[in-house]
Amino acid sequence: MTKGNDTTITAELYAYMLAHNPPLDPVQRELVDTTYARFPDHAGMQSAEEQAPLLAFLVRLVGARHVVEVGTFTGFSALAMAQALPADGTLIACDISEEWTAYGREAWAKAGVADRVDLRIAPALDTLRAMPDEPHIDFAYLDADKGGYIAYWEELVPRMRRGGVIATDNVLFHGGVTDPEATGPAAAIKEFNDHVSADDRMDSVLLTVSDGLTLSRKK
């Protein structure tokens, strides 16, 4: 096996990377800070800071008008994607918590994009299965309960338009995917990664962004 480089992401290098990416705007920064302050035990569920400009970039890159997010938490990633949508674009945000998403609602309103976000509080599988069956989704972001990833994937893929992209977070699961005796969420992610690799409907690449991010494009 050939390893391309051995760059270690130190705190200094991470800060350098952030400094050379688009900065968070005031509403995004406030939401990140509020999430860590109000939910310190759950703040790790929030997408990494560098993922906000990346998701916005991808939404613009594919010319997305219809975005689906599975797992919204306090709304940071949804905010970034909604801001990248055209004025008539729509982001369907799937979550089951009124408490957590209330912070997202406030941030979306402050940013002037509340009209682009359709928050649906219900089990995500119910929301996905209620969508039209034909391909119509331009971009999807999957960042929810790891045991449900394959089921969510199987609902999303047929509904992706040709060239549409799914971004899936936490696909390295803190390194747990290399454990041959992995259990729980780590085992679920291992199974999901194998499932995606074998899915010939999509072209996929797994990247070492944050806790691992897989980008998959509908053929």
Disulfide bonds with the S-S distance in Angstrom:
none
